[in-house]
Amino acid sequence: MDRISNRFLSTALVLGTVAVAAFGFSELTFAQPAAPAAAPAGPGAAAQRPMQYDPATWVGCHRVAKGPDGNSGEICAPSIRTGTPEIQERLAAEAAANLAAGRGPAGRGAAATPAPMVCNPALNAVAGGGRGPTQGGRGKIRVLVVVKGHPYERGLFDDFLDCLGADITWTRADHPGADLLMSPAGGKLFDAYLFYDLGGAGQVMPDGSGDRFYPDPSPQLKKDYEALLKQGKGMVFIHHASAAWPHVWPEYSEVVGGACDWFAPVTVRGILDPHHGFYQGTEQRITVVDKTSPITQGLGDGFDVRDEAYACAWFPEKVHPLLTTSFAPPDPLVNLNPKRQYSNLAAWYKAAENSPVFYTQIGHDNNPWRNPAYQLLISNAIKWAASPEALAWAKKNPAKIFK
């Protein structure tokens, strides 16, 4: 199931197969059957136990008995393998139908057996080694990888994460389960967060799919994430993570350092853009503009990559540039309001409250994931974001975002 698109699970959620709600840790409990020796208080009585913070302990889906404002619903373990038997049966049937029809897992294009991932030998990692159902690596740097809202090559992405170095241990969580871990309580489990998600309000994809579905941020998530950033925690955002919640949570875009929406008009910092641009399979020269940063060490002057390029609303005056791209859109006015200038920034770092933040627009698919320079870039970024030096820098140079 690893290579099955998030799209199918998202569609099942939209259809109501599973009711999902995102809650804060402090108020969340799971309903469990009463112990056999206990006398039930009445029909449907259940014993309560505290939420288990560690996603490695989550199995399948659990009914949430009590959340903020009395809400309830289900929360699932952070894996495509989870869900009700009905969802799993549907996923298996759709995968079989796609295979029989000669389509890829996401139903887009011919199925093909991709070449295995090859790791940058300088990172001393072996693809596929040590990864469990939701976690990979055995290193001391603990990373939460947040996904959802865009179909992707899950198996190859997992291999790419394994290529980032033997000193990195990663755990994957989908929204809305990931929401519970974007908090001071969840932050105790991780040294850094890596975001590869996309979602929020806006139109569906042009093919009518529900790829972009995940819930808008709850008041509890907004409160928890603000507290986490003020506490100080390393954040790494790659590629379409810049498109999470641009319509409904502008402070989140300020954390990243820019915002994207490719299929709907979007107002960013008071300027309405018609729709931002994505240019698939673009051959680019990536140039290092800061060779002194620990994030760019080993990259030399730069590297070449074939990847999806963006024309989005970046905030260059609020970030420290690291990389630029040779790409420029044919006509920026197609994507951007005349009041906004196109920026060729491809990677930067910044502070958000007391947290160090890295973003790169590179990283759409397995083309850049296989690139040794890109593997080194992301490995360096994670290690920087998790380092005492980066945390001390952010606290010394805080960027106030939340009122």
Buried (B, 14 or more C-beta within 10 A) or exposed (E): BBBBBBBBBBBBBEEEBBEBBBBBBEBBBBBEEEEEEEEEEEEEEBBEEEBBBEBBEBEEBBEBBBBBEEBEBBBBBBBBBBBBEEBBEBBEEBBEEBEEEEBBBBBEEEEEEEEEBEBBEEBEBEBBBBBEBBBBBEBEBBBBBBBBBBBBBBBBBBBBBBBBBBBBBBBBBBBBBBBBBBBBBBBEBBBBBBBBBBBBBBEBBEEEBBBBBBBBBBEBBBBBBBBBBBBBBBBBBBBBBBBBBBBEBBBBBBBBBBBBBBBBBBBBEEEEBEBBBBBEEBEBBBBBBBEEBBBBBBBEEBBEBBBBBBBBBBBBEBBBBBBBBBBEBEEBEEBBBEEBEBBBBBBBBBBBBBBBBBBBBBBBBBBBBBBBBBBBBBBBBBBBBBBEEBBEBBBEEBBEBBE
